[in-house]
């Protein structure tokens, strides 16, 4: 029996475990003895509460599973004869090693991974190291970023550990995870803590997945800014990071983004290189695309696409073309084949300049790749010659495409709408918006137009019209639910009928400014698309038939002149959540009243510039409103107050040019001298009591007292616009930063301002992005712009800074470095040198408006041409110096330019040449104002004004291009 006991003891070894550097105190309860026979039932918390843990473990199992114990217990070490071995290691880690050795499952976490790996390496437990590797593979395998299983800070720590300990699989898996989830990683502050070697390896990794080259560039520049602060931006140490900057594909950056970065000290050279490439590709797409193939490596112009890509954002890239898209989806292994290169060259030329209307691309020769993960593509503000090959390429390479954004793409043939819907069969969201035409008959007085822009006469819609549009085209039904055609004057009723027929799932439709559509055409969509819940038809001919379609469907189109209203709770109107019909003058009070009465579920309602009156608004019974716009209507404050009382979730309230607000106040004052403006106060009292506003735009009747009443409602306000008729007063403006500390947009018209007021506002509102001071009264000086406002993006100073000189403008460029939109009016001391200051200080401007600004254009348009990313230009009354061909000349230098407004007063030859349809570049709207000279009204009072004349506006010539034609109009207004 004694021999058996000795043999049994030989099977076990006692492991005495203590924490490193631990001082052992005397006393009971400091030591515990456990056995691995019962390891599965161990109470870890209880065991770890002891200072010394002695573990009786199977010797043979330790030798088999651990190289550390194999050497210690079966080698020539003195410990091989001992029955007790001391283990000085983190107790929890070592116990987990034993649990792994004896077959227990472990819960590895990002926090415990390193300690597990350390223990596995030290004790030579291959199984545990394999478990760590499997866990890391699992958590770093691409699952998207909805539920990340490891945080960026933990990923950095794990990568550092793996690199320091030469565990190859650790840095490889970490880099893979960071590359696949790069867009997720850059959203964290911890991104700045990513080591340079890790970041560089990630960017070189073929799995790097970004939405656009802009996002990658922005992330690198943010990282460099954060990690080079201690050296200063011009330090030689920054040269150590040029390798990572060289990885950016500059030719794929948006033009405006590259232009902005010209002011970045350590990136200006790269930005200039990118702008040069972009302008070359944008100017000569066919030649440039084929010349690319002459290079041995054209990877610098391949869009980054991986099997993990979900979104492709090419917005703002005028250099984008079908050829560049094709080069990006070609298999890289074929890019060096000279025979294939030659064939591709021929096809690329065909891409840009197809031979005849029936030309087809030979897709069989293209070894293109498929990217199943891509669900969204944004090609807004890209001026491609053709969309057809792009749609074809999308359908082949992005079969899962669901969202397509192509805003401001003018060259979209209407026939392409059918191909787009049919070829990309999973599409559910299409955005094809363009700038809304300024020639809207309801808004301007048209003297002449060609072709005629007058509305077509409406006819009666019958029930058969809702079901009789059959095309016999053999087309399949589309999955489109969201359709945006805003501003497209080339869209006719026929195209709407197509969408009504083949898009039965349509739930959101945006037709704002589509003035070529009739009330009949719009009503058919409303009759056919019974799933609609959002309708945006502002500034269209939405009228009687459309209202009937919404309220009663096809069953209520009868021959009588007046509609027979009755309750119809199942109408489309009763299910609407968004209804924007601002500017729809064709809807009478009676029809508007009926429509409003049937829309109880609305969340967003725009009724600006309609025939809205109190009794119509009183019919609204909804309680879900989040946005309400009643600007320029006859509605009263008391009627609006009744609506607000029921809609406690209102976040956006717009009520500019509501003259009845102030008329009601005057009436109250006359009738109730001791109860000043009862109804007026009621409106803002209800807003202050009930709502948490994010945006408010008001005018007539708004005062300091209104602001006081609104206190509880504007603590989280982001946007405030005070228009004509509103008066906040000095006290109200001074209180604004305290009452609304999160303001991002501040727009003031006709307010009394001063240096002290503006200084307090601008210093306190750190989040301010948009500032507009228009026709304000009071004395302000250049001191208000003598401190940094890095977040300011849009600045409008109209008739408030007559004192501005070039020196003041220079200071402005130094303190508002990130402006992208600038509007100055009445700055009469500026001259031609101002152009140079603007272009040098804000090279990334996308909009510049200069009116009555001294002699800015007296020497023509010169330095402003360096602002290559401009999309919108207004230059009026800035000095006679413009050449006749200035419009075509400017457009040829600015591939993003869509809108330009001039005045013949500034033309050297008193006229401008008009670009023709084909060589207008991306221009879509040109406005040329004409003035006549009138004697100065002060001449009779003071002889020094004798002989002086002032320009007085006469008319404006407006030209609007769409994909089919040019519309020319002469209007009375100065647009």
Secondary structure, DSSP 4 states (H G I P E B T S, - for coil): -HHHHHHHHHTEEEEEEE-TTPPPPPSTTSEEEEEGGGGGG--HHHHHTSSEEEEEEEHHHHHHH-HHHHHHHHSSSGGGG-SEEEEES-HHHHHHHHHHHTT------TTTHHHHHHHHHHTT-HHHHHHHHHHHHHHHS---STT-SS-HHHHHHHHHHHHHTT-HHHHHHHHHHHHHTHHHHTTSGGGGGS-HHHHHHHHHSTT---S-HHHHHHHHHHHHHHHSTTT-TT-GGGGGGHHHHTTS-GGGS-HHHHHHGGG-TTTHHHHHHHHHHHHHHHH-HHHHHHHHTTSS--GGGS----TT--EEE-TT-TT--HHHHHHHHB-GGGTT-HHHHHHHHHHHHHHHS-SSTT----GGG--B---TT--EEE-TT---S-SHHHHHHHHHH-TT--EEE-TT-----THHHHHHHHHSTT--EEE---PPPS--TTTS-EEEEES--SPPPP----GGGGT-----S-PPPP---EEE-TT-TT--HHHHHHHHHH-TT--EEE-TT-TT--HHHHHHHHHH-TT--EEE-TTS---HHHHHHHHHGGGG--SSSS------TTSSGGG-SEEE-TT-TTS-HHHHHHHHHT-TT-SEEE-TTS---HHHHTT------SEEE-TTSS--HHHHHHHHHH-TT--EEEETT-HHHHHHHHHHHHH-TTSTTHHHHHHHHHHHHH---SEEEE-TT-BHHHHHHHGGG-TT--EEEE-TT-B-HHHHHHHHHHH-TT--EEEEES-B--HHHHHHHHHH-TT--EEEEES-BS---GGGGSS--TT--EEEEESS-TT--HHHHHHHHHHSTT--EEEEES-TT--THHHHHHHHH-TT-SEEEEES-TTTTTT-S-GGGG-TT--EEEEESS-S-B-TTHHHHHHHH-TT--EEEEEGGGBTTS--PPP-SSSSTT--EEEEEEEEEEE-TTTTT-GGGTT-EEEEEEEEEEEEE-SS-EEEEEESS--
